[in-house]
Amino acid sequence: MTDDVRAGRTTGTTGTASTTGAIGAEEPHQAPLLSREESEKYGLRLQHTVSGFVDGPRDAVEDADRVLQEIASRFTEAVTERSRTLRASWQTAGEGGPSAADTEQLRLALRDYRELAERLLKL
């Protein structure tokens, strides 16, 4: 798994990770699901686990299982939070009939849903 996939960064048609400036400069729909620090922490833990295989194969595999479970749990939490944010963005739109502003807000919400779903499908 690449660092980009672990961090939830998307790739373009070339298959390379998109480059953005500082994390705070990214648009919300392009933000990594996990912070760079969190991704690096899990990467280091997994690297440490793999390097310990020779001295304790069973312990290494058990630790790898724990790391994977933690990563899966964090991705689940991050996707759930992102889903809540997306839902709130369009459910607050006016209910008395769509205005141009409401339609634009819905278009942006749909774009963000599609982008998140595509990112998840590429994992």
MOCOR-V335719 format. One record per run of one state. SS is the DSSP state (hx for helix, st for strand, lp for the rest). FROM is the first residue (numbers start at 1). TO is the last residue. Records with the same first field share a line. If there is no record, write none. Layout:
SS: FROM-TO  FROM-TO
//
This chain:
lp: 1-2  8-10  12-16  18-22  26-27  31-35  52-56  92-99  122-123
hx: 3-7  23-25  28-30  36-51  57-91  100-121
st: 11-11  17-17
//
